[in-house]
Amino acid sequence: MQSGADTVVLSGPAMVGLIRAVAALGDARLARYTVVGGVAVSVRLGQAHRATADVDTVFDETTSPDPVTALLALPGAERDPTGGHRVQVQGTKVEFLGVGPLDEHDLDGLPTKTALFVAAHSWALDTATPVTIISGDDRSVRATAPFATPAALIAMKLHAIEDRRATSGQDKRAGDAWDMYRLLVDLDADGSVRAALAAAPARLRSLVRETAERVLVVDAARTRGWLRAGDDTMGAVSAADLRAVGQQLIAAMR
């Protein structure tokens, strides 16, 4: 295990397979990677706050070994039929996204959505911190891995919520909005998440500020509509609630 890691216990039968899949990333001895997506949100919140079925991972594509090849060498791993950058680990899908070294000038000329996608995922890799996760249902199942920080997760979710394909359905956008809201409400009472985003590279900070103003403030009613497409708990968040957390976030990044 990595030293200096925080420890989080996650309960629920679904978490057992997810934690085993995260452990496999360590067993594969990947050089530089971080867990993102719904699993990382649950880890940062300290609870499995909504359903998630796979492990999303960002890795440094300039390092070796290749993560798909390394994972497939492990017992119980096999290729996922839906794509070459996905692997099934004992029935749990692990998806990989490669990023390379990023200079802010690399973002020049890119559309806003593309620039935010690239910058947010690169920053997530650069700022990840280790966490040990333990299954509350089977304490022998545990893993230590680098996970995206709350600030990086918000940056990635701001991209995702506006980039969902129509076939993804509104439930995906509901999850994105709920993740952002919970991360800000639960973890930013002391302003630490806002401070981290305010200290982000200038271009990423600008992209996050612009997108947060649109998603959480100007179009708060639309975002609230996506939340209402989720469950009753998500639907209880009002447009005013979204504007309140959004305005605080934006003010910190001016």
C-alpha positions as CSV (number, residue, x, y, z in Angstrom):
1,M,0.0,0.0,0.0
2,Q,1.0,3.6,-0.6
3,S,2.0,5.5,2.5
4,G,0.1,8.5,3.8
5,A,-3.2,7.3,2.3
6,D,-6.5,8.2,3.9
7,T,-8.9,5.3,4.6
8,V,-12.5,5.1,3.6
9,V,-15.0,2.2,4.2
10,L,-17.6,1.8,1.5
11,S,-20.6,-0.4,2.2
12,G,-22.9,-2.2,-0.2
13,P,-22.6,-5.4,-2.2
14,A,-21.9,-3.4,-5.4
15,M,-18.7,-1.9,-3.9
16,V,-17.0,-5.3,-3.5
17,G,-16.5,-5.8,-7.2
18,L,-15.5,-2.2,-7.7
19,I,-12.9,-2.3,-5.0
20,R,-11.5,-5.5,-6.4
21,A,-11.2,-3.8,-9.7
22,V,-9.3,-0.9,-8.2
23,A,-7.0,-3.3,-6.4
24,A,-6.2,-4.9,-9.8
25,L,-4.9,-1.5,-11.0
26,G,-2.3,-1.7,-8.3
27,D,-1.5,-5.3,-9.0
28,A,-0.9,-4.4,-12.6
29,R,1.8,-2.0,-11.4
30,L,0.7,0.9,-13.6
31,A,3.2,3.8,-13.6
32,R,0.9,6.8,-13.3
33,Y,-2.9,6.8,-13.1
34,T,-5.8,8.0,-11.1
35,V,-9.3,6.8,-10.5
36,V,-12.0,9.2,-11.6
37,G,-15.8,9.1,-12.2
38,G,-18.5,7.8,-9.8
39,V,-16.2,5.6,-7.8
40,A,-13.9,8.5,-7.0
41,V,-16.9,10.7,-6.0
42,S,-18.1,7.9,-3.6
43,V,-14.6,7.7,-2.2
44,R,-14.3,11.5,-1.6
45,L,-17.8,11.6,-0.1
46,G,-17.1,8.6,2.1
47,Q,-20.2,6.7,0.9
48,A,-21.7,5.1,-2.1
49,H,-24.1,8.0,-2.7
50,R,-25.4,6.7,-6.0
51,A,-25.2,3.6,-8.2
52,T,-22.1,3.2,-10.3
53,A,-21.1,0.0,-12.2
54,D,-17.6,0.6,-13.5
55,V,-14.2,2.1,-12.7
56,D,-13.1,5.0,-14.8
57,T,-9.3,5.6,-14.9
58,V,-7.1,8.3,-16.3
59,F,-3.5,7.3,-17.1
60,D,-0.3,8.9,-18.4
61,E,0.0,7.6,-21.9
62,T,3.7,8.5,-22.1
63,T,4.6,5.8,-19.4
64,S,4.7,2.0,-19.5
65,P,3.3,-0.5,-19.1
66,D,0.2,-0.1,-21.3
67,P,-2.7,-0.4,-18.8
68,V,-4.9,-2.6,-20.9
69,T,-2.1,-5.1,-21.6
70,A,-1.0,-5.1,-18.0
71,L,-4.5,-5.6,-16.6
72,L,-5.2,-8.4,-19.1
73,A,-2.2,-10.3,-17.7
74,L,-3.9,-10.7,-14.4
75,P,-6.1,-13.7,-13.4
76,G,-9.8,-13.0,-13.9
77,A,-9.3,-10.2,-16.4
78,E,-10.6,-10.3,-20.0
79,R,-11.2,-7.9,-22.8
80,D,-14.5,-6.0,-22.7
81,P,-16.5,-6.5,-25.9
82,T,-17.5,-2.8,-26.1
83,G,-14.1,-1.3,-26.7
84,G,-10.3,-1.8,-26.8
85,H,-9.7,0.6,-23.9
86,R,-12.0,-1.4,-21.6
87,V,-11.2,-4.5,-19.5
88,Q,-13.5,-6.7,-17.4
89,V,-12.0,-7.6,-14.0
90,Q,-14.0,-10.4,-12.5
91,G,-17.1,-9.0,-14.1
92,T,-16.4,-5.3,-13.3
93,K,-15.6,-3.0,-16.2
94,V,-12.5,-0.8,-16.0
95,E,-12.2,1.9,-18.6
96,F,-9.0,3.8,-19.4
97,L,-8.5,7.3,-20.8
98,G,-4.9,8.3,-21.8
99,V,-3.6,11.8,-21.4
100,G,-0.2,13.3,-22.2
101,P,1.9,16.2,-20.9
102,L,-0.1,19.4,-21.2
103,D,1.1,23.0,-21.7
104,E,-1.6,25.7,-21.5
105,H,-0.8,26.7,-25.0
106,D,-1.9,23.3,-26.2
107,L,-5.4,24.4,-25.4
108,D,-5.3,27.4,-27.8
109,G,-7.9,27.2,-30.5
110,L,-9.8,24.3,-29.0
111,P,-13.5,24.5,-28.5
112,T,-14.5,25.2,-24.9
113,K,-15.9,21.7,-24.2
114,T,-12.8,20.0,-25.7
115,A,-10.4,22.3,-23.8
116,L,-12.2,21.7,-20.5
117,F,-12.2,17.9,-21.1
118,V,-8.4,17.8,-21.8
119,A,-7.4,20.3,-19.0
120,A,-9.7,18.7,-16.4
121,H,-8.5,15.2,-16.9
122,S,-4.8,16.2,-17.1
123,W,-5.2,18.2,-13.8
124,A,-7.0,15.2,-12.2
125,L,-3.9,13.1,-12.9
126,D,-1.5,15.7,-11.7
127,T,-3.3,16.4,-8.4
128,A,-4.6,12.9,-7.4
129,T,-4.0,11.7,-3.8
130,P,-3.9,8.2,-2.4
131,V,-6.8,6.7,-0.6
132,T,-7.3,3.2,0.9
133,I,-10.8,1.9,0.3
134,I,-12.2,-1.1,2.3
135,S,-15.4,-3.0,1.7
136,G,-17.9,-2.6,4.5
137,D,-19.4,-6.0,3.5
138,D,-16.1,-7.9,3.3
139,R,-13.2,-6.3,5.2
140,S,-10.7,-8.5,3.4
141,V,-11.5,-6.6,0.2
142,R,-9.4,-3.5,0.0
143,A,-7.3,-1.4,-2.3
144,T,-5.1,1.7,-2.2
145,A,-4.9,3.9,-5.3
146,P,-4.6,7.5,-6.4
147,F,-8.1,9.2,-6.6
148,A,-9.1,12.4,-8.2
149,T,-9.6,15.3,-5.8
150,P,-13.0,16.9,-5.2
151,A,-11.9,19.9,-7.2
152,A,-10.8,17.9,-10.2
153,L,-14.0,15.9,-10.0
154,I,-16.1,19.0,-10.3
155,A,-14.0,20.2,-13.3
156,M,-14.6,16.9,-15.0
157,K,-18.3,16.8,-14.1
158,L,-18.8,20.3,-15.5
159,H,-17.6,19.0,-18.9
160,A,-19.5,15.7,-18.7
161,I,-22.9,17.3,-17.9
162,E,-22.8,19.3,-21.1
163,D,-21.3,16.7,-23.3
164,R,-23.6,13.8,-22.7
165,R,-24.9,12.2,-25.9
166,A,-28.7,12.1,-26.3
167,T,-28.6,8.3,-26.1
168,S,-27.1,8.6,-22.6
169,G,-30.5,9.7,-21.3
170,Q,-31.1,12.4,-18.7
171,D,-30.3,10.1,-15.8
172,K,-26.6,10.5,-16.6
173,R,-26.9,14.3,-16.4
174,A,-28.8,13.9,-13.1
175,G,-25.8,12.0,-11.7
176,D,-23.4,14.6,-12.9
177,A,-25.4,17.4,-11.3
178,W,-25.9,15.5,-8.1
179,D,-22.2,14.7,-7.8
180,M,-21.2,18.3,-8.2
181,Y,-23.8,19.5,-5.7
182,R,-22.9,17.0,-3.1
183,L,-19.1,17.6,-3.5
184,L,-19.7,21.3,-3.0
185,V,-22.2,21.1,-0.1
186,D,-20.6,18.2,1.8
187,L,-16.9,19.0,1.3
188,D,-16.6,22.7,0.7
189,A,-17.9,24.2,3.9
190,D,-14.4,25.4,4.7
191,G,-13.8,26.7,1.2
192,S,-11.1,24.1,0.5
193,V,-12.6,22.9,-2.8
194,R,-13.1,26.4,-4.0
195,A,-9.5,27.3,-3.0
196,A,-8.1,24.3,-5.0
197,L,-10.0,25.4,-8.1
198,A,-8.9,29.0,-7.6
199,A,-5.3,27.7,-7.6
200,A,-5.7,25.6,-10.7
201,P,-3.8,26.6,-13.9
202,A,-5.2,29.8,-15.4
203,R,-6.8,28.4,-18.5
204,L,-8.6,25.6,-16.6
205,R,-9.7,28.0,-13.9
206,S,-11.2,30.2,-16.6
207,L,-13.0,27.2,-18.3
208,V,-14.4,26.0,-15.0
209,R,-15.6,29.5,-14.1
210,E,-17.3,30.0,-17.4
211,T,-19.0,26.5,-17.4
212,A,-20.0,26.7,-13.8
213,E,-21.7,30.0,-14.4
214,R,-23.7,28.5,-17.2
215,V,-24.6,25.2,-15.6
216,L,-25.1,26.2,-12.0
217,V,-26.3,29.8,-12.3
218,V,-27.6,31.0,-15.7
219,D,-29.1,27.7,-16.6
220,A,-29.9,26.5,-13.0
221,A,-33.5,25.7,-13.9
222,R,-32.4,23.4,-16.7
223,T,-29.9,21.7,-14.4
224,R,-32.6,21.3,-11.8
225,G,-34.7,19.6,-14.5
226,W,-31.9,17.1,-15.0
227,L,-31.9,16.4,-11.3
228,R,-35.6,15.9,-11.3
229,A,-35.1,13.1,-13.8
230,G,-33.1,11.3,-11.2
231,D,-34.6,10.2,-7.9
232,D,-36.7,12.1,-5.3
233,T,-33.6,13.1,-3.3
234,M,-31.9,14.6,-6.3
235,G,-35.1,16.3,-7.3
236,A,-35.4,18.1,-4.0
237,V,-32.5,20.3,-5.0
238,S,-33.9,23.6,-6.2
239,A,-32.6,26.0,-8.8
240,A,-31.9,28.5,-5.9
241,D,-29.7,25.8,-4.2
242,L,-27.7,25.3,-7.4
243,R,-27.3,29.1,-7.9
244,A,-26.1,29.5,-4.3
245,V,-23.3,26.9,-4.6
246,G,-22.5,28.1,-8.1
247,Q,-22.1,31.8,-7.2
248,Q,-19.8,30.9,-4.3
249,L,-17.7,28.8,-6.6
250,I,-17.5,31.5,-9.3
251,A,-16.7,34.3,-6.7
252,A,-13.7,32.3,-5.5
253,M,-12.2,32.1,-9.0
254,R,-12.5,35.7,-10.0
